[in-house]
């Protein structure tokens, strides 16, 4: 909507390095990935909500956490790990030793290298998945 076209939002996108793309109004096919994501989230929310879905806001944090900490079929990674460079730590997980940058000045470099590895693995998995989808689609396609 228009709330995403304001100068404030455009400046925010610029500052965080986001390219804001627009899609055609009333044509959800142009936004296929987000529509698929919305369908996934809607199904998860519906499974946890009451019959009339009046408590969706109470289950949203659990659904989001579930989504962000689940391994995705395409990337073979969790969104949390892709974003933070580590697996999520739950309250009942054994507390690990706190890393001090004075004790390990290379820690941030290690995290950067690990994140690069995760991104490359995810990218390769996505490409492999896209090739499989294309091959499956091409099986039923007829040349004109």
DRENDO-1510 file (C-alpha; in Angstrom, 1 decimal, always signed):
<recs>
REC; n; res; u; v; w
REC; 1; UNK; +0.0; +0.0; +0.0 .
REC; 2; UNK; +0.8; +3.7; +0.0 .
REC; 3; UNK; +2.3; +3.5; +3.5 .
REC; 4; UNK; +5.3; +1.7; +2.0 .
REC; 5; UNK; +6.0; +4.5; -0.5 .
REC; 6; UNK; +6.6; +7.4; +1.9 .
REC; 7; UNK; +9.9; +9.2; +2.1 .
REC; 8; UNK; +10.5; +7.8; +5.5 .
REC; 9; UNK; +10.1; +4.2; +4.3 .
REC; 10; UNK; +12.2; +4.9; +1.2 .
REC; 11; UNK; +15.0; +6.3; +3.3 .
REC; 12; UNK; +14.8; +3.3; +5.6 .
REC; 13; UNK; +15.0; +0.9; +2.6 .
REC; 14; UNK; +18.0; +2.9; +1.3 .
REC; 15; UNK; +19.8; +2.7; +4.7 .
REC; 16; UNK; +19.4; -1.0; +5.2 .
REC; 17; UNK; +20.2; -1.8; +1.5 .
REC; 18; UNK; +16.7; -3.0; +0.5 .
REC; 19; UNK; +15.5; -2.6; -3.1 .
REC; 20; UNK; +11.7; -2.0; -2.8 .
REC; 21; UNK; +9.9; -3.5; -5.7 .
REC; 22; UNK; +6.2; -2.9; -6.5 .
REC; 23; UNK; +3.7; -5.5; -7.7 .
REC; 24; UNK; +0.6; -5.1; -9.8 .
REC; 25; UNK; -2.5; -4.2; -7.8 .
REC; 26; UNK; -5.1; -7.1; -7.5 .
REC; 27; UNK; -2.8; -9.5; -9.2 .
REC; 28; UNK; -1.3; -11.8; -6.5 .
REC; 29; UNK; +0.5; -14.0; -9.0 .
REC; 30; UNK; +3.1; -11.2; -9.3 .
REC; 31; UNK; +3.9; -11.7; -5.7 .
REC; 32; UNK; +4.0; -15.5; -5.7 .
REC; 33; UNK; +6.7; -16.0; -3.0 .
REC; 34; UNK; +5.0; -13.8; -0.4 .
REC; 35; UNK; +1.6; -15.2; -1.2 .
REC; 36; UNK; +2.9; -18.7; -0.6 .
REC; 37; UNK; +4.5; -17.5; +2.7 .
REC; 38; UNK; +1.2; -16.0; +3.7 .
REC; 39; UNK; -0.6; -19.2; +3.0 .
REC; 40; UNK; +1.9; -21.2; +5.1 .
REC; 41; UNK; +1.5; -18.7; +8.0 .
REC; 42; UNK; -2.3; -18.7; +7.7 .
REC; 43; UNK; -2.4; -22.5; +8.0 .
REC; 44; UNK; -0.2; -22.5; +11.0 .
REC; 45; UNK; -2.1; -19.7; +12.7 .
REC; 46; UNK; -5.4; -21.4; +11.9 .
REC; 47; UNK; -4.2; -24.7; +13.5 .
REC; 48; UNK; -3.5; -22.9; +16.8 .
REC; 49; UNK; -6.3; -20.4; +16.9 .
REC; 50; UNK; -9.7; -20.8; +18.4 .
REC; 51; UNK; -12.6; -21.5; +16.0 .
REC; 52; UNK; -13.4; -17.8; +15.3 .
REC; 53; UNK; -9.7; -16.9; +15.1 .
REC; 54; UNK; -10.1; -14.1; +17.6 .
REC; 55; UNK; -6.9; -15.0; +19.4 .
REC; 56; UNK; -4.5; -14.9; +16.3 .
REC; 57; UNK; -2.4; -12.2; +18.0 .
REC; 58; UNK; -1.7; -14.5; +20.9 .
REC; 59; UNK; -0.4; -17.4; +18.8 .
REC; 60; UNK; +1.5; -15.3; +16.2 .
REC; 61; UNK; +4.7; -15.2; +18.3 .
REC; 62; UNK; +4.7; -19.1; +18.5 .
REC; 63; UNK; +4.0; -19.5; +14.8 .
REC; 64; UNK; +6.7; -17.1; +13.9 .
REC; 65; UNK; +9.2; -18.8; +16.2 .
REC; 66; UNK; +8.3; -22.1; +14.7 .
REC; 67; UNK; +8.8; -20.9; +11.2 .
REC; 68; UNK; +12.1; -19.2; +11.9 .
REC; 69; UNK; +13.6; -22.2; +13.7 .
REC; 70; UNK; +12.4; -24.9; +11.3 .
REC; 71; UNK; +14.7; -26.2; +8.6 .
REC; 72; UNK; +13.3; -25.1; +5.2 .
REC; 73; UNK; +13.2; -27.7; +2.4 .
REC; 74; UNK; +14.8; -25.5; -0.2 .
REC; 75; UNK; +17.7; -23.9; +1.7 .
REC; 76; UNK; +18.2; -26.8; +4.1 .
REC; 77; UNK; +18.8; -24.2; +6.8 .
REC; 78; UNK; +16.6; -22.4; +9.4 .
REC; 79; UNK; +15.9; -18.7; +8.8 .
REC; 80; UNK; +17.2; -18.0; +12.3 .
REC; 81; UNK; +20.6; -19.5; +11.6 .
REC; 82; UNK; +20.8; -17.8; +8.2 .
REC; 83; UNK; +20.1; -14.4; +10.0 .
REC; 84; UNK; +22.2; -14.8; +13.1 .
REC; 85; UNK; +24.9; -17.3; +12.2 .
REC; 86; UNK; +24.1; -19.7; +15.0 .
REC; 87; UNK; +21.3; -22.0; +16.1 .
REC; 88; UNK; +18.7; -20.7; +18.4 .
REC; 89; UNK; +19.3; -21.0; +22.1 .
REC; 90; UNK; +16.2; -22.0; +24.1 .
REC; 91; UNK; +15.8; -21.2; +27.8 .
REC; 92; UNK; +16.1; -24.9; +28.7 .
REC; 93; UNK; +19.3; -25.3; +26.7 .
REC; 94; UNK; +22.4; -25.7; +28.7 .
REC; 95; UNK; +24.0; -22.2; +29.0 .
REC; 96; UNK; +27.2; -22.0; +27.0 .
REC; 97; UNK; +30.2; -20.0; +28.0 .
REC; 98; UNK; +30.0; -16.4; +27.1 .
REC; 99; UNK; +32.5; -15.5; +24.4 .
REC; 100; UNK; +34.6; -12.4; +25.2 .
REC; 101; UNK; +36.1; -10.6; +22.2 .
REC; 102; UNK; +39.2; -9.9; +24.4 .
REC; 103; UNK; +39.7; -13.7; +24.7 .
REC; 104; UNK; +38.8; -14.4; +21.1 .
REC; 105; UNK; +39.4; -11.3; +18.9 .
REC; 106; UNK; +38.7; -13.4; +15.8 .
REC; 107; UNK; +35.2; -14.4; +16.9 .
REC; 108; UNK; +33.4; -11.9; +14.6 .
REC; 109; UNK; +35.6; -13.0; +11.7 .
REC; 110; UNK; +34.6; -16.6; +12.4 .
REC; 111; UNK; +30.9; -15.7; +12.5 .
REC; 112; UNK; +31.3; -13.8; +9.2 .
REC; 113; UNK; +33.0; -16.8; +7.5 .
REC; 114; UNK; +30.3; -19.2; +9.0 .
REC; 115; UNK; +27.5; -16.9; +7.6 .
REC; 116; UNK; +29.1; -16.8; +4.2 .
REC; 117; UNK; +29.3; -20.6; +4.2 .
REC; 118; UNK; +25.6; -20.8; +5.2 .
REC; 119; UNK; +24.5; -18.4; +2.5 .
REC; 120; UNK; +26.5; -20.2; -0.2 .
REC; 121; UNK; +25.0; -23.6; +0.9 .
REC; 122; UNK; +21.5; -22.1; +0.9 .
REC; 123; UNK; +22.1; -20.5; -2.5 .
REC; 124; UNK; +23.4; -23.8; -4.0 .
REC; 125; UNK; +20.3; -25.6; -2.5 .
REC; 126; UNK; +18.0; -23.0; -4.0 .
REC; 127; UNK; +19.6; -23.4; -7.4 .
REC; 128; UNK; +19.4; -27.2; -7.2 .
REC; 129; UNK; +15.7; -27.0; -6.2 .
REC; 130; UNK; +14.9; -24.6; -9.0 .
REC; 131; UNK; +16.6; -26.9; -11.5 .
REC; 132; UNK; +14.5; -29.8; -10.2 .
REC; 133; UNK; +11.3; -27.7; -10.4 .
REC; 134; UNK; +12.2; -26.8; -14.0 .
REC; 135; UNK; +12.9; -30.4; -15.0 .
REC; 136; UNK; +9.6; -31.5; -13.5 .
REC; 137; UNK; +7.7; -28.7; -15.3 .
REC; 138; UNK; +9.4; -29.4; -18.6 .
REC; 139; UNK; +8.3; -33.0; -18.5 .
REC; 140; UNK; +4.7; -31.9; -19.2 .
REC; 141; UNK; +5.5; -29.0; -21.5 .
REC; 142; UNK; +4.9; -29.3; -25.2 .
REC; 143; UNK; +6.9; -27.4; -27.7 .
REC; 144; UNK; +4.9; -25.2; -30.1 .
</recs>
